[in-house]
Amino acid sequence: MNNLELQQNIEDDLKAIPNIKLSILSAKEAYLPLVYLYLKFMGVLYSILTVNVIFMTCIGRYNPNRLITDYTGCIFLFSVFFLFIGPTINSYVMFGKMVQYKLKTKEFILKKVRDFTYIYIGFYSLLFSVTFFLRCAPYRADPADFGFNGLIPATFFGFIVGGIITSFVINSEMERLGLGAVFNVTTEFFKHKERLKKGLN
């Protein structure tokens, strides 16, 4: 899709949105993707954590006796972070299901959301790994300390700083490629959804 086609599709979608009749999703269609997203989110983060733990154990900078404590703590920690970013990502999943084939820019928008998610995961992985390495002194921390010496600071640093850097990259890319207009489509869609919701109440 070239820029002219994209601009035309954006204009067509913005005109079409007020007349779209949204699909009504069943409870399974509405909530199952959120559960799947949560499990996928946890799987990705635990994979990053496991790779780092194996590496740090091999070079003598992580005490394997604290593994169960750290992994248990991560369930709570990762779940808290999911509460912040999960609803945003899930809203685009719902966007894809509710509009079906009614918008021309749907696939392009969802692809960009996936791309931005991968960028964020990449920055998180890098920042987490570097911080974890620097903070985790060899066999120093007690297993009961919840991994505070290395794991928790690395996780917070990865999420927060990774999010800031990703936001900067996304804004720069949207300016460079002129993608702001594309996401106007989703903004209008969610406004239309709210109007329909109020109309039904």
Residue pairs with C-beta under 8 A, 6 or more apart in sequence:
1 9
1 108
3 178
6 105
6 108
6 182
7 181
9 104
9 105
9 108
10 105
10 181
10 182
10 184
10 185
12 104
13 103
13 104
13 105
13 185
14 184
14 185
14 188
16 102
16 103
17 103
17 185
17 188
17 189
17 192
18 192
20 99
20 102
20 103
20 189
20 192
22 98
22 99
22 192
22 193
22 196
23 97
23 98
23 99
23 100
25 94
25 97
25 98
29 97
30 94
33 90
33 93
33 94
33 97
34 86
34 90
34 93
37 86
37 89
37 90
37 93
38 79
38 82
38 86
41 78
41 82
41 86
42 75
42 78
42 79
42 82
44 121
45 74
45 78
46 71
46 74
46 78
48 124
48 125
48 128
48 129
49 71
49 74
49 128
49 151
52 128
52 129
52 132
52 133
53 62
53 67
53 70
56 62
56 132
56 133
56 136
57 64
60 138
60 139
61 133
61 136
61 137
61 138
62 136
62 138
62 150
63 138
63 139
63 140
63 141
63 143
65 143
66 141
66 142
66 143
66 145
66 147
68 143
69 143
69 144
69 146
69 147
70 146
70 147
70 151
73 146
73 147
73 151
73 152
74 151
74 155
77 152
77 155
78 155
81 155
81 159
89 113
89 117
91 190
92 109
92 110
92 113
92 186
95 106
95 109
95 110
95 186
95 189
95 190
96 106
96 110
98 193
99 106
99 189
103 185
103 189
105 182
105 185
108 182
109 182
109 183
109 185
109 186
112 179
112 182
116 166
116 170
119 166
119 169
119 170
120 162
120 163
120 166
123 158
123 161
123 162
123 165
123 166
124 158
124 159
124 162
125 158
126 162
127 154
127 157
127 158
127 161
127 162
128 154
128 155
128 157
128 158
128 162
129 154
131 150
131 153
131 154
131 157
131 158
132 150
132 151
132 154
135 149
135 150
135 153
135 154
136 149
136 150
136 151
136 154
137 149
137 150
140 149
141 147
141 148
141 149
141 150
146 152
173 179
174 180
174 183
